[in-house]
Amino acid sequence: MDDGRRRGIGIASYVQFAGSATVVERNINFRIPGYETVVLRMEPDGTVALHTGVSPHGQGLETTLAQIAADGVGLPIEDITGIVGDTATTPYSAGTIASRSLMMSGGATTRA
């Protein structure tokens, strides 16, 4: 039935800035730090403690960081313990901000 409305397919795209190699200041004076720190510490029992200042917020971040660390050090994932959200042990952490958490802390875990 023709009711005079036009119908079609609409396409929209969106680019979100997340994570960065440098500090970025937006026009609303919002800063996204371009750094993150991860400390991997070998424990006396042979397990590894992964310290990071970012916190999991529902996307499986802690598991993913443990997988990255386990692959890097050659241990099973069960031997990696995450200590997350602790900026006392990772002083150069900007904390959890949107989707930068895995990009920045994942890279830091690989380097650690």
C-alpha positions in Angstrom: 0.0 0.0 0.0 1.4 3.4 -1.0 1.0 5.9 1.8 3.4 8.5 0.4 6.4 7.7 2.7 9.7 7.0 1.1 11.5 3.9 2.1 15.1 2.8 1.6 18.2 1.6 3.2 20.3 4.0 5.3 24.0 3.5 6.0 25.9 5.3 8.7 29.5 4.9 9.9 31.1 5.9 13.1 34.7 6.2 14.1 35.6 6.2 17.7 38.9 7.3 19.0 40.2 4.9 21.6 43.7 4.3 22.8 46.6 6.3 21.4 50.4 6.5 21.3 50.3 10.0 22.7 48.2 12.1 25.0 45.2 13.6 23.1 43.2 16.6 24.3 39.8 17.0 22.7 38.0 20.2 22.3 36.0 19.5 25.5 39.3 19.3 27.5 39.2 15.5 27.8 42.5 13.7 27.9 43.0 10.1 26.8 46.4 9.0 28.1 48.6 7.2 25.6 50.4 4.9 28.0 49.7 1.9 30.2 51.9 -0.2 32.5 51.8 -3.9 33.2 54.1 -5.6 35.6 54.6 -9.4 35.4 56.0 -10.8 38.6 57.2 -14.4 38.9 56.1 -15.9 42.2 58.1 -18.4 44.3 55.7 -21.2 43.3 56.3 -20.6 39.6 53.1 -18.8 38.8 53.0 -15.3 37.4 51.2 -12.3 38.9 50.0 -9.8 36.3 49.6 -6.3 37.8 47.7 -3.6 35.8 46.0 -0.4 36.7 43.0 -1.1 34.4 40.0 -2.9 35.7 37.7 -5.4 33.9 34.3 -4.0 33.1 32.4 -6.8 31.5 34.3 -7.6 28.3 36.6 -10.4 29.6 39.7 -8.2 30.0 41.2 -10.1 32.9 41.0 -13.4 31.0 42.4 -11.8 27.8 45.3 -10.3 29.6 46.0 -13.7 31.3 46.0 -15.4 27.9 48.4 -12.8 26.4 50.7 -13.2 29.4 50.5 -17.0 29.4 51.4 -17.1 25.7 54.3 -14.8 26.3 55.9 -16.6 29.2 55.0 -20.1 28.1 52.8 -21.1 31.1 49.3 -22.4 31.2 46.6 -19.7 31.7 45.8 -21.2 35.1 49.2 -20.1 36.3 48.5 -16.4 35.6 46.9 -14.4 38.4 45.5 -11.0 37.6 45.8 -8.1 40.0 43.8 -5.5 38.3 42.9 -1.9 39.1 45.9 -1.4 41.4 47.7 1.8 40.5 49.9 1.4 43.6 51.8 -1.4 41.8 51.5 0.1 38.3 52.1 3.8 38.8 51.9 4.7 35.1 48.4 3.6 34.6 45.6 5.8 33.4 42.9 3.3 34.6 39.9 2.1 32.7 38.5 4.4 30.1 36.1 3.0 27.5 37.7 0.6 25.1 41.3 1.7 25.6 41.8 -0.9 28.3 42.7 -3.9 26.1 44.4 -1.9 23.4 46.8 -0.3 25.9 47.2 -2.9 28.6 47.2 -5.7 26.0 50.2 -4.1 24.3 51.9 -3.5 27.7 51.3 -7.1 28.7 53.0 -8.3 25.4 55.9 -6.0 26.1 56.2 -7.1 29.8 
